[in-house]
Amino acid sequence: MTTIVEQSQQELVSARTPGHGMHGALFGRQDIFETDVDIFFTKHWILVGVTADIPEPGDISTIDIGKSSIIVVRDDDEQVQAFRNVCRHRGARLKPAGKSTIGLLVCPYHQWTYDLDGSLKHAAHMGKDFDPKCKSLIPVHTKVVGTHIFVCLGDQPPEDIAYLDQTMAPRLIPYNITHSKIAYESEIIENGNWKLVIENNRECYHCSATHPELTASFLPEDFGFCAEGLSEESLLALDEYEKRNATAKRNWENDGFICDAVEHLDVDAVTQFRTQRLVIAGNGESQTLDTRVACTRLFGDLTRRDLGDVHLWTHNSWTHVMSDHAVISYIIPLAPDKTLVRTKWLVHADAIEGKDYNIDKLTEVWQATNQQDANLVAITHSGTQDPAYTPGPFSTFTESYVDQFSRWYAARLTAHGV
């Protein structure tokens, strides 16, 4: 009889009881982690930043992903490109992780020098027969959707990124979100597997008990609820929630704002995503403690503050775009039990700190929520590694998207021959 350590990743995935969580070994084993990075963060499209990371020509952002490293650059034509962070001479890293501004990319080892379009401009002592045209930087597939910069490190990027673009472009156009700036950004290293970070983000079963700041504006009912056994008072509140949703969406659609949910999540999806315009509680303006805008300079030419939350999930990111600001988070797996969560708060490019917005009000909800989620992921990862752990059942009312993610994960492994 094979032990858990000896079972293959596919055997462990296939052994999952339908409607239940994944086996703990899928979160803790190093070999499984390495396979996950190779498939889900190399062969799939992943979010690695926003256009405001590189606002001007010569601005670069370097991101490490597993053993790979990429340089995202805004070139002289103001186009966003990405290249492998590998010198074509003897492989030295051109830039450390982080952001900077350059005129040319110069290798620190032997000073091979590259233009912003990746072409090799200078390589000393290589002789007259050396052809620099054959040694340009290796390009990385890049797709900008609104302000989101997606890359695919694989040779054959999934074609359904076009569906994501087609779906999100008309939803984001009114915000002119490319004309934005980063007001604040944070990094948290969560002590848990990347799949647990995403699972936690895919449900709000935990929200009412653990996210007091978020639930001032965010309605957990948007992601499922169970009406069975509710008190008469709770049933009335649920009825009010449904009426409010219907009224808000009818009002938005009359003004030309897209509201319907689009789900590209099932096992036949490759570039997994979900989007919907969500109603904001309270005053209905923004994800703040008082549910009013945190930035009085709205995106684009917007005049309405109460436009809800244009919400987007992918398999390594989550986004909330409101009339006044956006919160965009993405993850990079570091180890079986370590996941980097980067979050960026965007405001209108012309907004002035201290006049149009206050950093504390802008960030207090998601700063608190991210830390609370980090704590939840840590205790869950630790528990899944306990020998006594056996996966429990998902709530069919509030955790259906977690189950969907588990099924998609298994299908993608199968598609890649694992």
SEKOL-709476 format. One line per 3 residues: number of its first residue (from 1); their letters; for each residue x, y, z of C-alpha. Coordinates in steps of 0.02 Angstrom, whole numbers. Layout:
# SEKOL-709476
NUM) a) X,Y,Z  ... $
***
This chain:
# SEKOL-709476
1) mtt) 0,0,0  72,169,-52  93,303,79 $
4) ive) 41,485,59  223,531,26  233,403,-115 $
7) qsq) 67,447,-197  77,552,-354  -2,723,-366 $
10) qel) -136,658,-483  -176,513,-365  -198,636,-222 $
13) vsa) -307,750,-328  -412,605,-394  -438,540,-217 $
16) rtp) -527,701,-166  -705,665,-111  -822,771,-219 $
19) ghg) -877,925,-124  -734,911,0  -566,998,22 $
22) mhg) -399,943,-48  -282,825,40  -152,908,151 $
25) alf) -7,838,49  -62,947,-97  -23,1099,9 $
28) grq) 135,1040,94  244,937,-24  392,1019,-110 $
31) dif) 378,915,-269  194,964,-288  238,1146,-258 $
34) etd) 366,1141,-398  241,1063,-517  112,1195,-471 $
37) vdi) 234,1335,-511  279,1254,-677  98,1235,-730 $
40) fft) -4,1372,-647  128,1511,-643  224,1470,-802 $
43) khw) 103,1394,-928  -47,1501,-880  -73,1689,-889 $
46) ilv) -35,1771,-722  -54,1949,-660  115,2029,-619 $
49) gvt) 76,2213,-600  -16,2366,-662  27,2496,-793 $
52) adi) 54,2624,-654  205,2521,-599  293,2584,-756 $
55) pep) 212,2751,-798  350,2825,-908  468,2760,-1045 $
58) gdi) 619,2681,-962  523,2628,-807  544,2443,-767 $
61) sti) 475,2319,-643  568,2157,-609  471,2009,-540 $
64) dig) 540,1842,-482  426,1690,-507  501,1526,-449 $
67) kss) 667,1503,-539  613,1627,-672  630,1815,-671 $
70) iiv) 554,1941,-791  578,2125,-828  421,2222,-873 $
73) vrd) 465,2383,-962  380,2532,-1042  478,2560,-1202 $
76) dde) 513,2721,-1298  348,2703,-1391  260,2691,-1221 $
79) qvq) 213,2510,-1252  221,2381,-1112  338,2236,-1148 $
82) afr) 415,2097,-1044  577,2002,-1061  667,1862,-971 $
85) nvc) 787,1935,-845  932,1836,-917  1083,1908,-1007 $
88) rhr) 1110,1822,-1175  1297,1809,-1140  1322,1698,-988 $
91) gar) 1154,1711,-904  1180,1843,-770  1027,1928,-698 $
94) lkp) 1013,2101,-772  911,2179,-631  863,2132,-452 $
97) agk) 678,2119,-407  594,2287,-388  561,2445,-486 $
100) sti) 682,2570,-564  707,2686,-712  839,2656,-845 $
103) gll) 899,2721,-1013  971,2555,-1066  980,2383,-986 $
106) vcp) 1163,2350,-944  1220,2180,-883  1322,2206,-723 $
109) yhq) 1440,2063,-770  1516,2103,-940  1414,2258,-985 $
112) wty) 1317,2186,-1129  1192,2325,-1161  1011,2309,-1218 $
115) dld) 886,2437,-1281  711,2451,-1207  645,2346,-1351 $
118) gsl) 760,2203,-1298  884,2221,-1441  1069,2201,-1403 $
121) kha) 1155,2369,-1432  1331,2336,-1370  1440,2184,-1334 $
124) ahm) 1627,2217,-1326  1764,2096,-1380  1649,1977,-1475 $
127) gkd) 1738,1986,-1645  1681,2035,-1818  1580,1876,-1849 $
130) fdp) 1467,1904,-1698  1288,1948,-1745  1202,2048,-1606 $
133) kck) 1033,2026,-1691  1034,1844,-1634  1057,1890,-1452 $
136) sli) 910,2002,-1410  827,1976,-1242  701,1833,-1238 $
139) pvh) 525,1906,-1249  384,1855,-1133  203,1847,-1191 $
142) tkv) 117,2003,-1123  -64,2061,-1121  -125,2224,-1045 $
145) vgt) -309,2222,-994  -361,2392,-929  -219,2427,-808 $
148) hif) -183,2243,-773  -20,2173,-843  -34,1987,-877 $
151) vcl) 112,1880,-935  132,1699,-987  304,1620,-972 $
154) gdq) 256,1469,-1076  288,1445,-1261  102,1427,-1302 $
157) ppe) 0,1553,-1202  -183,1506,-1179  -288,1592,-1312 $
160) dia) -437,1626,-1199  -349,1779,-1126  -444,1861,-1270 $
163) yld) -609,1819,-1183  -547,1901,-1022  -497,2056,-1121 $
166) qtm) -661,2058,-1218  -759,2043,-1054  -664,2170,-950 $
169) apr) -624,2307,-1077  -801,2379,-1089  -822,2368,-900 $
172) lip) -661,2467,-868  -673,2596,-1008  -780,2720,-908 $
175) yni) -645,2724,-772  -499,2762,-890  -400,2664,-763 $
178) ths) -239,2672,-864  -235,2856,-813  -204,2811,-631 $
181) kia) -63,2808,-507  -14,2698,-361  -61,2789,-202 $
184) yes) 0,2648,-90  64,2470,-104  99,2331,19 $
187) eii) 176,2158,26  130,2019,146  211,1848,151 $
190) eng) 73,1731,204  123,1571,293  22,1455,184 $
193) nwk) 12,1371,15  -44,1477,-134  -199,1369,-160 $
196) lvi) -257,1406,17  -235,1592,-16  -348,1578,-169 $
199) enn) -473,1465,-80  -488,1592,60  -520,1728,-68 $
202) rec) -655,1627,-156  -777,1624,-12  -853,1742,114 $
205) yhc) -914,1609,236  -783,1678,354  -815,1863,323 $
208) sat) -943,1909,454  -839,1835,595  -666,1893,540 $
211) hpe) -680,2047,428  -773,2187,521  -689,2321,415 $
214) lta) -729,2238,249  -909,2195,289  -948,2378,323 $
217) sfl) -955,2392,133  -943,2216,62  -1098,2106,62 $
220) ped) -1053,1923,95  -1223,1870,25  -1156,1908,-149 $
223) fgf) -1060,1744,-140  -1195,1630,-72  -1303,1610,80 $
226) cae) -1416,1483,161  -1592,1543,197  -1639,1384,290 $
229) gls) -1668,1412,475  -1653,1602,466  -1756,1704,588 $
232) ees) -1897,1812,523  -1788,1965,550  -1645,1888,449 $
235) lla) -1764,1838,309  -1826,2017,299  -1645,2079,290 $
238) lde) -1612,1954,151  -1764,2016,57  -1702,2195,74 $
241) yek) -1531,2142,9  -1608,2064,-146  -1719,2216,-178 $
244) rna) -1571,2334,-159  -1467,2232,-280  -1605,2230,-411 $
247) tak) -1636,2417,-395  -1451,2463,-404  -1418,2353,-556 $
250) rnw) -1570,2419,-649  -1511,2596,-612  -1332,2562,-670 $
253) end) -1387,2475,-829  -1500,2622,-872  -1343,2730,-866 $
256) gfi) -1246,2609,-977  -1140,2521,-845  -1120,2333,-867 $
259) cda) -1176,2233,-715  -1201,2051,-761  -1088,1915,-692 $
262) veh) -972,1824,-811  -897,1661,-751  -757,1572,-844 $
265) ldv) -716,1452,-703  -763,1275,-749  -648,1133,-798 $
268) dav) -649,1181,-982  -583,1356,-943  -396,1387,-955 $
271) tqf) -381,1570,-908  -496,1561,-758  -589,1720,-710 $
274) rtq) -750,1789,-639  -817,1967,-643  -973,2057,-581 $
277) rlv) -1025,2231,-526  -1062,2212,-341  -1172,2324,-235 $
280) iag) -1085,2416,-93  -1172,2423,76  -1212,2578,179 $
283) nge) -1191,2738,79  -1147,2632,-71  -996,2727,-135 $
286) sqt) -834,2637,-94  -747,2504,10  -711,2616,158 $
289) ldt) -766,2610,339  -899,2744,310  -939,2674,135 $
292) rva) -909,2845,57  -773,2883,-70  -595,2891,-5 $
295) ctr) -540,2997,-153  -647,3144,-210  -559,3146,-380 $
298) lfg) -653,3006,-466  -580,2897,-604  -594,2957,-783 $
301) dlt) -735,3081,-809  -852,2995,-687  -976,3100,-590 $
304) rrd) -1072,2960,-502  -994,2899,-342  -1113,2753,-316 $
307) lgd) -1054,2635,-454  -1027,2484,-342  -876,2371,-357 $
310) vhl) -815,2299,-523  -745,2138,-454  -624,2022,-546 $
313) wth) -548,1856,-496  -411,1760,-585  -316,1610,-518 $
316) nsw) -180,1722,-447  -268,1889,-417  -419,1986,-357 $
319) thv) -474,2162,-404  -600,2289,-340  -630,2443,-448 $
322) msd) -741,2580,-377  -780,2756,-436  -639,2832,-333 $
325) hav) -505,2699,-313  -455,2522,-356  -377,2385,-250 $
328) isy) -279,2256,-350  -194,2107,-267  -96,1965,-343 $
331) iip) 2,1819,-274  170,1737,-310  209,1568,-229 $
334) lap) 375,1565,-137  374,1393,-54  245,1260,-10 $
337) dkt) 205,1360,147  247,1538,89  149,1651,-29 $
340) lvr) 186,1831,-71  31,1942,-82  58,2110,-167 $
343) tkw) -80,2241,-157  -89,2408,-247  -211,2550,-214 $
346) lvh) -242,2654,-370  -317,2828,-384  -339,2952,-526 $
349) ada) -168,3005,-593  -206,3187,-552  -271,3156,-376 $
352) ieg) -173,3246,-240  -135,3163,-74  -196,3266,72 $
355) kdy) -318,3360,-38  -414,3229,-138  -376,3078,-30 $
358) nid) -305,3022,136  -195,2867,136  -265,2798,299 $
361) klt) -446,2808,241  -399,2740,70  -309,2586,136 $
364) evw) -381,2545,308  -510,2418,248  -396,2310,141 $
367) qat) -243,2332,252  -344,2255,393  -426,2125,281 $
370) nqq) -261,2066,205  -185,2041,377  -339,1949,439 $
373) dan) -335,1836,286  -150,1803,313  -188,1742,488 $
376) lva) -328,1630,424  -218,1555,288  -79,1522,414 $
379) ith) -188,1426,537  -269,1329,395  -103,1280,317 $
382) sgt) -37,1224,486  -193,1121,518  -189,1036,348 $
385) qdp) -14,973,387  -71,890,549  -76,699,533 $
388) ayt) -253,705,601  -318,813,459  -447,741,341 $
391) pgp) -534,858,217  -708,911,270  -860,954,163 $
394) fst) -885,1123,81  -1041,1222,114  -1145,1206,-45 $
397) fte) -1214,1380,-10  -1059,1482,27  -908,1380,-35 $
400) syv) -962,1328,-209  -822,1432,-287  -693,1343,-179 $
403) dqf) -757,1177,-243  -752,1246,-420  -571,1299,-397 $
406) srw) -527,1123,-337  -607,1046,-492  -521,1171,-608 $
409) yaa) -353,1135,-525  -374,949,-555  -427,975,-736 $
412) rlt) -276,1085,-775  -157,956,-701  -236,824,-812 $
415) ahg) -224,938,-964  -37,952,-934  -12,766,-912 $
418) v) 11,764,-723 $
***
